[in-house]
Structure formats: structure tokens, C-alpha cells
Amino acid sequence: MSQLPERASFEYLKKLAKDRLNEFLQLNPDAKLAEAQLAVAREHGFSSWRALKAEIDRRGTGIDRPRARCDDRRSPSTRRKRRRVPG
């Protein structure tokens, strides 16, 4: 069993599941993505893919989220001042 890294990337785990699906398809042409996802989740110590995803979301690492623009980090009053005037 592999430990889930502190800053786990859900994108990486999705790619890993797709790779695992390709391996499964060589053995069984009827294999499904859900089976590969379950295998990856169990390899990392989780009972399901949903539980694995929930843990990554709970950690809130932000790895798979788009970064905030600089403007979004300012206060709302500053953002209002910087809006463009049509014309």
C-alpha cells in the first residue's frame, strides 16, 4: 500500500487510474474505468475512489485549483476602483 502524499495531485491520480485501466484492458477487454479507480484508491489505503477524492478535497492543497488572479486578492473596494470604464 502506498501512502498518499501530503500535497497529492488529483490530476496525477486520475492519470494513474487511466494507465491502470489500459493495463486492465489488456487482461480483460470489458474492464471499466471505475475498476481502475477503485484499484488506485485501495493502493493508497482508501475504500473507494470517492473517499480518496474526498480526502484530497479535505486537505485543500489547492494543487488542482486554478490560481487566483492578483486582482482577486485585493479587497473588493480596490477591485471596484480598478474596473474599466466603458468608452
N, C-alpha and C positions, 0 to 999 in steps of 0.2 A: 504494500500500500504506500502510495506517495503522499507526502504532506502537501497541503495547499499553501503556496507561498503567501506571505503577508500581503503583498501587493499583486494578487492574482489578476490576470487579464482574462476576462470572459471571452474576448475575441480569440485569444490563443486557445482556450478550451474548446470553443466552437470548431476551430480548425482541426484540433486534435480529434474531436468526435467525427469529423468528416473523413479524416485519414483512417480512423478506426473503421468507419463504415466501408471504405474501399477494401480494407483487409477482410472484413466480414463477407463482403460481396464475392470475394474470390472463393470462399468456402461455401457460401450459401447465397445464390442469386436472389433469393427472396428476403434478404436481410433489410431491415429498416433503420433509418437514422435514429429513431428512439432507442433501439437496442444498443447502438454505438454510444449514444449519450449516456445511457444507464451504465455501460461499462466504464466510461471515463469517470463518471460520478463515483462509482464504487471504488475505482482505483485511488481516488482521492479521499476515501473514507465517508462518503455520503450515501444515503439510502436511495436517492433519486437525483435526476438532473435538476428538478425544481428546487430541491434542498441545496444543491451546490450553487445554483444561481441566487437563491435567497441569501446564502452566506456571503457571497461576493457583494450583493447589494447592501447587506447589513454593514459590512466593513466600510462601504462608501469610499473605496480607494480612489475613485474618480478616473481610473485608467481609461475606461471606455467611454467616458463622457466628453463631449466637446468642451474645450476650454472657453471660459468667459472672455468676452472682448474687454479691452481696457475700459471702455466707456461703461460697461455693465458693473464695474467695481466701484464707480463713483456714486455719490449719493444721488437720489432722484432729483434734487433741486439742481445739481450740477449738470445732470443729463439734459434737463429741460433747457437750460441756458445754451447748450451746445447744439440744439436742433437747428437744422437749416430752415431758413425762411424761404417759402416758395417764391419764385420770381425770376 
